[in-house]
Amino acid sequence: MNIKREDIRNIAIIAHVDHGKTTLVDELLKQSGVFRENQEITERVMDSNDIERERGITILSKNTAVCYKDTKINIIDTPGHADFGGEVERVLKMVNGVILVVDAFEGVMPQTKFVLMKALALNLPVIVCVNKMDRPEARPDEVIDEVLELFMDLDASDEQLECPFIFTSARTGCATKDLQQPKNDMTDLFDTILDYIPAPQGDPDTGTQVLISTIDYNEYVGRIGVGKVDNGCLKVNQDAVLVNHHEPDMQRKIRISKLYEFDGLNKVEVTEAKIGSIVAISGISDLHIGDTICAPDRPLAIPFQKISEPTLAMNFIVNDSPFAGQEGKYVTSRHIRDRLFRELNTDVSLRVEETDSPDSYKVSGRGELHLSVLIENMRREGYEFAVSKAEVLYHTDENGKKTEPVELAYIDVPDEFTGAVISKLGTRKGSLLNMKSISGGYTRLEFRIPSRGLIGYRGEFLTDTKGNGIINTIFDGYEPYCGDIAYRKLGSLIAFETGESVTYGLFSAQDRGTLFIGPGEKVYSGMVVGSSSRAEDIELNVCKKKHLTNTRSSSADEALTLVPPKILSLEQAIDFIDVDELLEVTPESLRIRKRILDSTLRKRANLKNKE
């Protein structure tokens, strides 16, 4: 017999990147009394790791819970970035409704469409939250029309179209149902959640069923599975079996050793959990996303969508440069292998494969951002390694033809830069689908482009638009291979001597292109020290000192003026490297180098490739 559990609501907050999901969760936590009166609260309290805080993006979905009018509201904050879309797909299985957050100025964006499509496919009711109403350029009425158009484009049912709209400013902590009656708190949003989001329901008298939707990992307790109790109840020390919808033959006996529920920002240990509760379970080794914990006498797996396949791959290689081992703590292939396989505990969209070489591992992910976050995390933990250029993963269709991943790119640029962007993406095999003027002197361009065409483009895009353009991309399936793309028009400036860079050597080198290093930096033969102004690579001696003569003093060097070097960030360096180059990553440095360091061997290899 199905019963409703009225004292619980389970919701996910979904949106495009940077539309204010995490700030909204902060306010819901504050106004439900989770924090003490005098407690110091950091902004975006849900973004718990350093990279999330620095970049202002959510990478992993997070669970929290608040209480309002004797009802416990379990809230899941999800990422908005397309590279972490796998996180969104999974957590929607845990909830009974979603809050779709839309920026009151930007309106509907590509990821808004992606996350809403996933929610509607699961028949989840949607509360639309038009956020950032405090922005002077807010345009709520137009945004409402855009959202309703999107619902219709996605074939929403009549009930789904009847969704409530709430107007909020997460930053100032206000929410109102009616723009004519502004409020100074979030009660309208809380009340709408209780009225519109259905209570979870299930059969308490049948066997236990809990679908694991997220995996957390802790060095001390190992894997922690998070999921919702769909049927029955879950108790500590209960015997159960583990089954999986995609692996019908799997059936493993397990015992529930520890059980937690969420309360504010904490996990609280409980002895049992009933229908509708979102729980965290520890003590089960080798637990995976998509597994169902069942009663032994009723091993029925809950259906679960397969995780989207990765589209990009990079090789992670043991560093063998002349400076190898000088700056990193973990440098061997065993260290790198263990760390990469440990990442699979929490990141289900990632794939790690061993290659023919014991010193190289192929790592595949959902995009450049996905892989660069992993590289940055490893670097901060003390790992030293090298990575190759990102390459797309090709498939073969039923006719034996090669297919490649294609993306939709939505680009907002000031009107004067549209020509530069259209011509640049045209050379990268992009086709323009749509072009329309939006407010503020901006144009929105919609392109369909192979994923290959976007590799290394973001840096150029920022230069072409003087930092004023916004580009968002979303995976759009596989299409037949559309021909070769020239990634980089310019060659590299390469050091041909190991030593320390000096002003004199750099001064004569800077006329040949853009330098990435300043004076006093250690370089080695085969290391890339800049971007050439010509198509071919140029070898330079940046360690060259001026010979002293009787007539000139060495202090004459001080008059030489150097152009400040272009210091590349991790993403820019990943974008810049070509197929015959590697990026050396250490906790202290990022160095670009040629795969073949020796100049003569490199020339031979180039001649062979041309033949």
C-alpha positions in Angstrom: 0.0 0.0 0.0 1.5 3.3 -1.1 1.5 6.1 1.5 2.6 9.7 1.3 5.1 11.0 3.8 3.9 14.6 4.4 6.7 15.7 6.7 9.3 15.6 3.9 9.9 17.3 0.6 12.9 16.4 -1.7 13.9 19.1 -4.2 16.9 19.8 -6.5 18.0 23.3 -7.5 18.9 23.3 -11.2 20.0 26.1 -13.5 22.5 27.4 -16.0 26.0 28.2 -14.7 26.2 31.4 -12.6 22.4 32.0 -12.3 22.6 31.9 -8.5 21.7 28.3 -7.4 24.3 28.1 -4.6 23.6 31.7 -3.3 19.8 30.7 -3.2 20.6 27.6 -1.1 22.7 29.9 1.3 19.6 32.0 1.9 17.3 29.1 2.4 19.8 27.7 5.0 20.1 31.1 6.7 16.3 31.8 6.9 15.4 28.4 8.1 17.6 29.0 11.2 20.4 26.5 10.4 23.1 28.9 11.5 23.4 30.3 15.0 22.7 34.1 15.5 26.4 34.9 15.9 27.8 32.3 13.5 30.2 33.6 10.9 29.1 32.4 7.5 31.1 32.4 4.3 29.5 33.1 1.0 28.4 30.1 -1.1 28.8 27.8 1.9 27.8 24.8 -0.2 30.8 25.1 -2.5 33.2 23.4 -0.2 36.3 22.7 -2.1 39.0 25.3 -3.0 38.6 25.1 -6.8 34.8 25.6 -6.5 35.3 28.7 -4.3 38.0 30.2 -6.5 36.2 29.7 -9.8 32.7 30.4 -8.4 31.3 27.2 -9.9 29.8 24.1 -8.4 31.5 20.9 -9.5 29.9 18.3 -7.3 26.3 18.1 -6.3 25.7 18.7 -2.5 23.0 17.6 -0.1 21.6 19.7 2.7 18.3 19.9 4.6 16.3 22.6 6.3 13.1 22.6 8.4 10.2 24.8 7.7 6.7 24.5 9.4 7.5 21.0 10.8 8.5 19.8 7.3 12.0 18.7 6.5 13.1 20.0 3.0 16.0 18.0 1.6 17.8 20.3 -0.9 20.3 19.2 -3.6 22.5 21.9 -5.1 23.6 20.8 -8.6 26.3 22.0 -10.9 25.3 24.3 -13.8 28.4 23.6 -16.1 27.8 21.3 -19.1 31.0 19.4 -18.2 29.4 18.2 -15.0 26.0 17.4 -16.4 26.4 13.8 -15.3 26.0 15.0 -11.7 22.6 16.6 -12.6 21.2 13.5 -14.4 21.8 11.3 -11.4 20.5 13.4 -8.5 17.2 14.0 -10.2 16.3 10.4 -9.4 16.4 11.3 -5.6 13.9 14.2 -5.7 10.1 14.8 -6.2 10.4 18.2 -7.8 12.9 20.9 -8.9 13.4 24.6 -8.6 14.6 26.0 -12.0 16.6 29.2 -11.4 16.8 31.6 -14.3 18.7 34.9 -14.3 16.3 37.9 -14.6 18.6 39.5 -17.2 20.3 36.6 -19.1 17.1 34.6 -19.3 17.1 31.1 -20.8 20.6 29.8 -21.6 21.8 26.4 -23.1 22.2 24.6 -19.7 18.8 25.8 -18.6 17.4 23.8 -21.5 19.5 20.8 -20.7 18.6 20.6 -17.0 14.9 21.3 -17.7 14.8 18.6 -20.3 16.1 16.1 -17.8 13.6 17.1 -15.2 10.6 17.1 -17.6 11.6 13.6 -18.9 11.3 12.3 -15.3 7.8 14.1 -15.0 9.1 16.2 -12.1 7.0 19.3 -11.2 9.0 22.6 -11.7 9.0 25.8 -9.7 10.5 28.6 -11.8 12.6 31.0 -9.8 13.4 34.3 -11.7 16.5 35.3 -9.7 18.7 38.4 -9.5 15.7 40.7 -9.5 17.9 43.3 -7.8 19.9 43.8 -11.1 19.1 47.2 -12.6 18.7 45.6 -16.1 16.3 42.8 -14.9 13.6 42.0 -17.5 11.2 39.5 -15.6 8.3 39.7 -18.1 10.4 38.8 -21.1 12.2 36.0 -19.1 8.8 34.5 -18.2 7.9 34.3 -21.9 11.3 32.8 -22.7 10.8 30.1 -20.0 7.2 29.2 -21.2 8.5 29.0 -24.8 11.2 26.6 -23.6 8.6 24.5 -21.8 6.6 24.3 -25.1 9.7 23.5 -27.1 10.4 20.6 -24.8 6.8 19.3 -25.1 5.9 19.9 -21.5 2.5 18.6 -20.4 -0.4 21.0 -19.4 0.3 20.3 -15.7 4.0 21.2 -16.1 3.1 24.4 -18.0 1.0 25.5 -15.0 4.1 25.9 -13.0 4.4 28.7 -10.3 6.8 31.6 -10.9 8.6 33.1 -7.9 10.7 36.3 -8.2 13.8 36.3 -6.0 16.9 38.1 -5.2 19.1 35.5 -3.5 21.7 38.1 -2.7 19.3 40.2 -0.6 17.3 37.2 0.6 13.9 38.1 -0.8 11.2 36.1 -2.7 7.8 37.1 -3.8 5.0 35.5 -5.9 3.7 38.9 -7.0 6.0 41.7 -8.3 3.6 44.3 -7.1 4.0 43.1 -3.5 7.7 42.8 -2.7 8.7 40.8 0.4 11.8 40.9 2.5 12.2 37.2 3.2 12.0 33.8 1.5 8.6 32.6 3.0 6.8 32.7 -0.4 9.4 30.3 -1.8 9.2 28.0 1.2 5.4 28.0 1.1 5.4 27.3 -2.7 7.7 24.3 -2.1 5.3 22.8 0.5 2.2 23.5 -1.6 3.5 22.5 -5.1 6.2 19.8 -4.6 4.5 16.5 -3.9 5.5 14.6 -0.7 7.5 11.4 -1.4 5.4 8.2 -1.4 6.2 4.5 -1.3 5.1 1.2 0.4 6.5 0.9 3.9 5.5 -2.7 4.2 7.4 -4.2 1.3 11.1 -4.9 1.1 13.7 -2.2 1.3 14.6 -0.4 -2.0 17.3 2.4 -2.0 18.8 3.6 -5.3 22.4 5.0 -4.9 22.5 8.3 -6.9 25.7 9.9 -5.6 28.9 8.6 -4.2 31.0 10.5 -1.7 34.5 9.4 -0.7 36.3 9.8 2.6 39.8 8.5 3.4 38.6 7.2 6.8 35.4 5.4 6.0 35.8 4.8 2.2 32.8 5.1 -0.1 29.6 6.7 1.1 26.5 6.1 -1.0 23.7 8.7 -1.0 20.2 7.8 -2.1 16.5 8.0 -1.3 14.5 5.3 0.5 11.9 4.4 -2.1 10.2 1.5 -0.4 10.3 -0.2 3.0 12.8 1.1 5.6 16.5 0.9 6.1 18.0 0.0 9.5 21.5 -0.2 10.9 22.8 -3.9 11.0 20.2 -4.9 8.4 21.2 -7.6 5.9 20.6 -6.6 2.3 21.6 -7.3 -1.2 23.1 -5.1 -3.9 21.6 -5.3 -7.4 22.0 -3.1 -10.5 19.5 -2.5 -13.4 22.3 -2.6 -16.0 23.9 -5.7 -14.6 21.1 -8.3 -14.1 23.4 -11.0 -12.9 24.9 -9.0 -10.1 23.7 -9.8 -6.6 26.0 -9.1 -3.6 25.2 -9.7 0.1 25.9 -6.6 2.3 25.2 -5.3 5.8 24.3 -1.7 6.6 26.8 -0.6 9.2 26.3 3.1 9.4 23.4 5.3 8.4 23.2 9.1 8.2 20.6 11.7 7.4 21.3 15.3 6.4 20.6 18.2 8.8 21.7 21.6 7.6 25.3 21.2 6.6 25.9 18.1 8.7 25.4 14.4 8.5 23.6 13.1 11.6 23.9 9.4 12.5 20.5 7.6 12.6 19.4 4.0 13.4 16.7 3.8 10.8 15.4 5.7 7.8 11.8 5.6 6.4 10.3 6.2 3.0 11.3 9.5 1.3 14.4 10.0 3.5 17.6 10.9 1.7 20.3 8.9 3.5 24.1 8.4 3.4 25.3 4.9 3.9 28.9 4.0 4.7 30.8 0.7 5.2 29.9 -0.9 1.9 33.0 -1.5 -0.2 32.8 -1.3 -4.0 29.4 0.6 -4.0 28.6 2.2 -7.3 26.2 4.8 -8.6 23.1 3.1 -10.0 23.2 0.2 -7.5 20.0 -0.6 -5.6 20.1 -1.8 -2.0 17.3 -4.3 -1.5 15.8 -6.7 1.0 17.3 -10.2 0.4 13.8 -11.7 -0.2 12.9 -9.0 -2.9 16.0 -8.1 -5.0 14.3 -5.7 -7.4 16.7 -3.1 -9.1 15.3 0.4 -9.7 15.9 1.5 -13.3 18.6 4.1 -13.8 19.8 5.9 -16.9 23.3 5.1 -18.1 25.9 7.9 -17.4 26.7 9.9 -20.5 29.8 8.8 -22.3 33.0 11.0 -22.2 33.8 13.0 -25.3 37.5 14.1 -24.8 40.6 12.2 -23.8 44.1 13.2 -22.6 47.2 11.1 -21.7 48.6 11.6 -18.2 52.3 10.7 -18.5 55.1 10.3 -16.0 57.2 13.5 -16.2 60.6 12.7 -17.9 61.8 16.3 -18.5 65.3 17.4 -17.2 63.6 19.0 -14.2 61.6 15.8 -13.3 61.2 15.1 -9.6 62.4 18.5 -8.4 59.1 20.0 -7.4 56.6 17.3 -6.9 56.0 14.9 -4.0 54.4 12.1 -6.0 56.1 11.4 -9.3 56.1 7.7 -10.2 53.7 5.9 -12.4 52.3 4.0 -9.4 51.5 7.2 -7.6 49.7 8.6 -10.7 47.9 5.4 -11.4 46.6 5.1 -7.8 45.4 8.7 -7.8 43.6 8.4 -11.1 41.8 5.2 -10.2 40.9 6.8 -6.8 39.2 9.6 -8.7 36.8 7.0 -10.2 35.4 6.5 -6.7 33.5 9.8 -6.9 33.6 10.9 -10.6 31.4 8.6 -12.7 31.8 10.5 -15.9 35.5 9.9 -15.9 37.3 6.9 -17.6 40.8 5.8 -16.9 42.6 3.2 -19.1 46.0 1.8 -19.1 48.0 2.2 -22.4 50.8 0.2 -24.1 53.3 2.3 -22.1 53.5 1.6 -18.3 54.2 5.4 -17.8 51.1 6.7 -19.6 47.3 6.5 -18.8 44.4 7.6 -21.0 41.9 9.7 -19.1 38.6 10.5 -20.8 36.1 13.1 -19.5 33.1 15.3 -20.6 35.1 18.4 -21.6 38.3 20.5 -21.1 37.0 22.0 -17.8 36.2 18.5 -16.5 39.8 17.3 -17.1 41.5 20.6 -16.1 39.8 20.5 -12.6 41.2 17.0 -12.1 44.7 18.2 -13.2 44.5 21.2 -10.8 43.4 19.0 -7.9 46.3 16.6 -8.5 48.7 19.4 -8.8 47.6 20.9 -5.5 48.0 17.5 -3.8 51.7 17.4 -4.8 51.6 15.3 -8.0 54.0 15.9 -10.8 53.2 14.6 -14.3 52.8 15.7 -18.0 49.6 15.8 -20.1 49.1 15.6 -23.8 46.8 17.7 -26.0 43.1 16.9 -25.5 41.7 14.8 -28.4 38.1 13.9 -29.1 36.8 10.3 -28.9 35.6 9.1 -32.2 32.9 6.5 -32.7 32.0 4.3 -35.6 28.4 4.1 -36.9 26.5 1.1 -38.2 27.8 1.7 -41.7 31.4 1.6 -40.5 31.8 5.4 -40.9 33.8 7.5 -38.4 31.6 9.8 -36.3 32.7 12.6 -33.9 31.0 14.5 -31.0 29.2 17.7 -31.9 28.3 20.6 -29.7 25.8 23.5 -29.7 27.6 26.7 -28.9 25.7 29.7 -27.6 27.7 32.9 -27.9 26.9 36.4 -26.6 29.2 39.0 -28.0 29.2 42.8 -28.4 27.8 43.6 -31.9 31.2 44.9 -33.3 32.9 41.5 -32.7 30.3 39.2 -34.4 32.2 39.2 -37.7 35.4 38.0 -36.1 33.7 35.2 -34.1 31.6 34.0 -37.1 34.7 33.8 -39.4 36.9 32.1 -36.7 34.3 29.4 -36.0 33.7 29.0 -39.7 37.3 27.9 -40.2 36.8 25.5 -37.3 33.9 23.8 -39.2 31.2 25.5 -37.2 27.8 26.3 -38.9 25.7 29.3 -37.8 22.2 28.2 -36.9 20.8 31.4 -35.5 21.6 35.0 -34.8 19.6 37.6 -32.9 20.1 40.9 -31.2 19.7 40.9 -27.4 19.7 44.0 -25.1 22.8 46.1 -24.3 24.3 46.1 -27.8 25.0 42.3 -27.7 24.2 39.7 -30.4 23.5 36.0 -29.5 25.0 33.5 -32.0 24.0 29.9 -32.1 26.5 27.5 -33.7 26.7 23.8 -34.3 30.3 22.8 -34.2 32.4 19.6 -33.8 34.0 19.3 -30.3 37.4 19.3 -32.0 36.7 22.8 -33.3 36.3 24.2 -29.8 39.6 22.7 -28.5 41.9 25.7 -27.9 39.3 28.2 -29.0 38.3 29.9 -25.7 41.6 31.8 -25.3 41.3 33.1 -28.9 37.6 34.0 -28.3 38.5 36.1 -25.3 41.2 38.0 -27.3 38.8 38.4 -30.3 36.0 39.9 -28.1 38.4 41.9 -25.8 37.2 39.8 -22.8 33.5 40.8 -23.3 32.2 37.6 -24.9 30.4 34.7 -23.2 30.5 31.3 -24.7 28.5 28.3 -23.5 28.5 24.9 -25.1 26.4 21.7 -24.7 26.9 18.2 -26.1 24.6 17.5 -29.0 25.3 13.9 -30.1 27.6 12.3 -32.8 27.8 13.2 -36.5 29.9 12.0 -39.4 33.6 13.2 -39.3 33.7 16.6 -41.1 37.4 16.8 -42.2 40.6 18.1 -40.7 40.8 21.3 -38.6 44.0 23.4 -38.3 44.3 23.9 -34.5 47.1 26.4 -34.4 48.3 28.8 -37.0 51.5 29.9 -35.1 54.5 27.8 -34.2 56.4 27.8 -30.9 59.5 29.5 -29.6 61.8 26.8 -28.3 64.8 27.1 -26.0 67.8 25.1 -27.3 70.0 25.4 -24.2 69.5 24.4 -20.6 70.1 27.2 -18.1 68.6 30.4 -16.7 66.9 32.9 -18.9 68.6 36.3 -19.1 67.3 39.8 -20.1 69.8 40.0 -23.1 68.7 36.6 -24.6 65.0 37.4 -24.0 65.3 40.9 -25.5 66.5 39.5 -28.8 63.8 36.7 -28.6 60.8 38.9 -28.0 60.9 40.3 -31.6 60.2 36.7 -32.8 56.8 36.3 -31.0 55.1 36.4 -27.6 57.2 35.2 -24.6 55.7 33.1 -21.8 58.7 33.5 -19.4 60.6 36.4 -17.8 64.3 36.7 -16.8 65.7 34.4 -14.1 63.6 31.4 -15.0 65.1 27.9 -15.4 64.7 26.5 -18.9 65.8 23.4 -20.7 66.5 22.4 -24.3 63.2 21.6 -26.0 61.1 23.7 -23.6 58.6 26.1 -25.2 59.2 29.6 -24.0 56.7 31.5 -26.2 54.5 31.6 -29.2 56.1 32.3 -32.6 54.9 35.1 -34.8 55.3 32.7 -37.8 53.8 29.4 -38.7 57.0 27.4 -38.0 58.8 26.7 -34.7 61.8 28.8 -34.0 64.7 27.7 -31.7 66.3 30.5 -29.6 68.9 30.9 -27.0 67.2 32.7 -24.1 70.2 32.1 -21.8 72.5 34.1 -24.0 74.6 36.6 -22.1 76.3 39.6 -23.7 80.0 39.4 -24.1 81.9 42.0 -22.3 84.4 44.2 -24.2 86.7 47.0 -23.1 84.5 49.6 -24.5 81.1 48.6 -23.1 80.2 47.9 -19.5 77.9 45.1 -18.4 75.5 47.7 -16.9 74.4 48.7 -20.4 72.2 45.6 -20.2 70.0 47.3 -17.7 68.7 49.7 -20.3 67.0 46.8 -22.3 63.3 46.9 -21.8 61.3 43.7 -22.0 57.7 43.4 -22.9 56.0 41.7 -19.8 55.6 37.9 -20.6 52.2 36.3 -21.2 51.8 34.0 -18.2 49.4 31.2 -19.2 46.9 29.7 -16.8 46.3 26.0 -16.7 43.4 26.2 -19.2 45.3 28.5 -21.5 48.3 26.1 -21.5 46.1 23.1 -22.2 44.5 25.1 -25.1 47.9 26.2 -26.5 49.8 22.9 -26.7 49.9 21.2 -30.1 49.9 17.4 -30.8 53.7 17.2 -30.7 53.9 19.0 -27.3 53.2 18.2 -23.7 52.3 20.3 -20.7 54.5 19.5 -17.7 52.5 20.0 -14.5 54.1 20.3 -11.0 52.8 21.9 -7.8 54.9 25.0 -8.5 55.2 25.3 -12.3 53.5 24.8 -15.6 55.9 24.3 -18.5 55.1 23.6 -22.1 57.7 21.3 -23.9 58.1 19.4 -27.1 57.5 15.7 -26.8 61.0 15.1 -28.4 63.4 17.4 -26.6 66.4 16.7 -28.8 66.5 19.2 -31.7 67.9 16.8 -34.3 65.6 13.9 -33.4 62.7 16.3 -33.5 63.6 17.5 -37.0 63.9 13.8 -38.2 60.5 13.0 -36.7 58.9 16.0 -38.5 60.4 15.0 -41.8 59.1 11.5 -41.4 55.6 12.8 -40.6 55.6 14.9 -43.8 56.5 12.0 -46.0 
